[in-house]
Amino acid sequence: MIVEEVIEGVAWKRQGGKVVRKYRCTFGPRKGRVMSSPAACNAPYKAKAAQTLKRTKAVKGKSVAFQSTKTKRVSPNSRRAKRYNRRRSAR
């Protein structure tokens, strides 16, 4: 895969069995997060979803963190996404 011109705000992320192009929010309440589209950076805040995630992370946080660290180190797609993002930040 050849990466052509890289524009500011583009990031690569694992999704399913593929590495897909996403966008890093540069403004709004989700600044710094990687979202599917730039329009998602200004989407309304979902209070219920935030509370559910807060509870889930309180219970499962350590095990999820351990598994994601392992996946990011071992998975071919994770390694590929890491390489693409490193190439992006080098320019």
C-alpha positions in Angstrom: 0.0 0.0 0.0 1.4 3.4 -0.9 0.5 6.5 1.1 0.3 9.5 -1.2 0.1 13.0 0.1 -0.6 13.0 3.9 -2.8 15.8 5.2 -3.0 17.1 8.7 -5.6 15.3 10.8 -5.4 11.9 9.1 -4.7 8.8 11.2 -4.7 5.0 10.6 -6.6 2.7 12.8 -7.5 -1.0 13.1 -11.1 -1.8 12.2 -12.1 -5.4 11.9 -9.4 -7.3 9.9 -8.3 -4.1 8.1 -6.3 -0.9 8.7 -8.5 2.1 7.7 -8.0 5.8 7.4 -9.6 7.9 10.1 -9.4 11.5 11.2 -7.8 13.1 14.3 -10.0 15.8 15.8 -8.2 19.1 16.0 -11.1 21.0 17.6 -14.3 20.5 19.5 -15.1 18.5 22.6 -13.3 15.4 21.2 -10.0 17.2 20.4 -7.2 14.6 20.0 -9.5 11.6 19.5 -9.5 9.6 16.3 -12.9 9.5 14.7 -14.4 8.1 11.5 -15.1 11.5 10.0 -14.3 15.2 10.7 -18.0 15.8 11.3 -18.0 13.4 14.2 -15.7 15.7 16.2 -18.6 18.1 16.8 -21.4 15.5 17.3 -23.6 16.0 20.4 -22.3 14.5 23.7 -24.0 11.2 24.7 -24.4 11.3 28.4 -25.8 7.7 28.8 -23.0 6.2 26.7 -20.4 8.0 28.7 -21.8 6.7 32.0 -21.9 3.2 30.6 -18.3 3.4 29.5 -17.3 4.8 32.9 -18.9 1.8 34.7 -17.4 -0.7 32.3 -13.9 0.7 32.6 -14.1 0.7 36.3 -14.9 -3.1 36.3 -12.9 -4.3 33.2 -10.2 -1.6 32.9 -7.1 -3.6 33.9 -7.9 -6.7 31.8 -8.8 -4.6 28.8 -5.6 -2.6 29.1 -3.5 -5.7 29.4 -5.2 -7.4 26.3 -4.9 -4.2 24.2 -1.2 -3.8 25.0 -0.6 -7.4 24.0 -2.7 -7.0 20.8 -0.9 -3.8 19.8 2.5 -5.5 20.2 1.6 -8.8 18.4 -1.2 -8.2 15.8 0.0 -7.6 12.3 -2.7 -5.0 11.7 -1.7 -3.1 14.8 1.9 -3.0 13.8 0.9 -1.9 10.3 -1.2 1.0 11.7 1.6 2.0 14.0 4.0 2.1 11.0 1.6 4.2 8.9 1.1 6.7 11.7 4.8 6.9 12.4 5.4 7.7 8.7 2.7 10.4 8.9 4.3 12.2 12.0 7.8 12.1 10.5 6.9 14.6 7.7 
